[in-house]
């Protein structure tokens, strides 16, 4: 899964009988304790047969489900999963005898107790259920969306939402085959994990029968129904696969003309992955499916699901959209091996799935299209995760998960960003070949089964031939926090490296020790020196003279602190650094400032030098750091004006040299790095510097586009242009744009338009969104995004927070989709004062206590308070430094 947002709802309370009476929750109180997280091993499923009638035109779907299982010991009850299912029949069959069960919900996360008047004997058992349930309107469970004049339905089950679609033992340690039958309106396309083996007409419904799947956990099952457009092809044979692999792109009808890019791109990515794993694609076919409301992507075995903009494009798409395609598709398809073929035993090891896939996404994406420079972005997320990992409120990558409420909190920047960076660090330290051999060893040992982090570590140690790699890896996965390596000068050019836990100004952290793979090099040198720093301090020595890079390649998951002279020497050479090294410099320098050490002048000097770097990630990093200070409210008006002058002076000459034509496809054949740098420059000049000429060009191009001139503006600047239209036209323009957006199904225009309306920064637009904008065409996820835009935008933040205080309960119960509750506190993360932190705590702590989202709330409170402490201590100093800029 890649960057997704939990629908929380209660399961139905029903007894099993022809006409079922509801069983009260209290009836379960006399039975043994109910598992709040992982089920016991009392029952182990061995096969599922799902027969569902799915008509997305209707509000509900229905199903018949059979589960073959083995009961470990005789029992009068079984614990399993279900949520919001109207069960009309629940029986168990053992040795030809049928036992009628009573279905009771016993936990709001979807834990069910199925009890029987007589004791079930141990051994083989088949459970059978008849039921119906409502479609969800947000991407969790089985959900539906109207696109144009047609309804479509999809499934999204990770992490624990399969239970909202069918009765199940819904946890990753159970892998078994699923035989799926989908009954639909005639003429509909039906998709599941395995190939469709027959299609017949029965009782007026088209019956799609699929081959049994290879062993899968419930969260990887997929069932999609609708009048989809389909593009078919095959992935040619490879050295690992003797026969062509059937491949399809499946999307809603309005996207039918934009499937070729995804079809061809997916072929190449599959072949690169097969070469890395040295294994054929693990499943008999691959469908790449899109939906307009998923906020990311999901690795269903043989049936990946994506947000529309990830797949729907052509060669004229922006560099950024193509990079997203390469990275995210590589990420999801890597999961077909690492996650689907080999699956974690429990959610505490989901980090390994996602961390490895994140690393692979950048690596394989970069191999697929080197010209897009995808691989150079691999460390951006890792350094970004350090800002979260540096907080005292947090968790290690690998943590115990004891309740269902904790599961979705594991899908955060620590898992994706930190985990991916740690994987990159270990791969860099071991060497690419040894690391790849360890991965192959791990995959071969656990094929079509389950594995744990310990299994992975053991495979790595064996491949490396170095048992020290295990404690070194575990020091990063099993401990929270970011190592800070402080270098101090000694005699004869030698340095001493001392490790501690990084903390921000006004914070004191625990004494923590890591096994840090420390790699250093001199600028200009082609070799690096690496050692494993396990003690508190160690001597390090580099031959030669000149600036040295304390994190060669940027792959080390640590921050560094340097003597002033070494900082200045490194900053002066920032334009010559590799992408990863530039990102490491920028992150460590900002961290030093936030800890009360580096000066604002050093940040500014670094931004100037990094802006000259030829890599688009590196050239953006320094100004992004200054923008973070600007956006946090740390600078006074004179400081803000100075920062705007800096942006204008840096980028106006560069844009003049590059040229700027806003028309669609004007730079489609240009080097992607050059196009991306132009996009960054245009954005900074239009939004931050408020350059009149650039804004005039963008605003007019956007107006021409809205008037029907489809090629007037490229998608690279579409959001910028539409934002200017709303800013200059006010509420009337916002309403007009909203109407155009909701009348459109375009996967770029619709979300871009709603995004600029939510983030307009205008008080009257914000109040209209919060109190009046209730158009029936507005999807629930879009409504939530608009609210988020109001609260996140600095000019309307106070208006949004006041609304939030009165509507928080309704927002919590809005069914926002996967991981919504765990992300909700982030909506107020832009505040920056101790007083704001206290207000957020007073509002949200009572609401989220013991629930999904509690951890993210504590992070948000600490982040807001820490920002306030820094602003009080260093805001005036920073403002003076920025105010003097010309």
Buried (B, 14 or more C-beta within 10 A) or exposed (E): BBBBBBBBBEBBBBBBBEEBEEBEBEBBEEBEEBBBBBBEEBBBBBBBBBBBBBBBEBEEBBBBBBBBBEBEEEBEBBBBBBBBBBBBBBBBBBEEEEBBBBBBBBBBBBBBBBBBEEEBBBEEBBBBBBBBBBBBBBBBBBBBBBBEEBBBBBBBBBBBBBBBBBBBBBBBBBBBBBBBBBBBBEEBBBBBBBBBEEEEEEEEBBBBBBBBBBBBBBBBBBBBBBBBBBBEBBBEEBEBBEEEBBBBBBBBBBBBEBBBBBBBBBBBBBBBBBBBBBBBBBBBBBBBBBBBBBBBBBBBBBBBBBBBBBBBBBEBBBBBBBBBBBBBBBBBBBBBBBBBBBBBBBBBBBBBBBBBBBBBBBBBBBBBBEEBBBBBBBBBBBBBBBBBBBBBBBBBBBBEBEBBBBBBBBBBBBBBBBBBBBBBBBBBBBEEEBBBBBBBBBBEEBBEEBBBBEBBBBBBBBBBEBEEBBBBBBBBBEBBBBBBBBBBEEEEEEBBBBBBBBBBBBBEBEEBBBBBBBBBBBBEBEEBBBBBBBEEBBEBEBEEEEBBBBBBBBBBBBBBBBEEEBBBBBBBBBBBBBBBBBBBBBBBBBBBBBBEBBBBBBBBBBBBBBBBBEBBBBBBBBBBBBBBBBBBBBBBEEBBBBBBBBBBEBBBEBBEEBEBEBBBBBBEEEEBBBBBBBBBBBBBBBBBBEBEEBBEBBBBBBBBBBEEEEEBBBBBBBBBBBBBBBBEBEBEBBBBBBEBBBEBBBBBBBBBBBBBBBBBBBBBBBBBBBEEBEEEEBBBBBBBBBBBBBBBBBEBBBBBBEBBEEEBEEBBEBBBBBBBBBBBBBBBBBBBBBEBBBBBBEBBEEBBEEBBBBBBBBBBBBBBBBBBBBBBEBBBBBBBBBBEBE
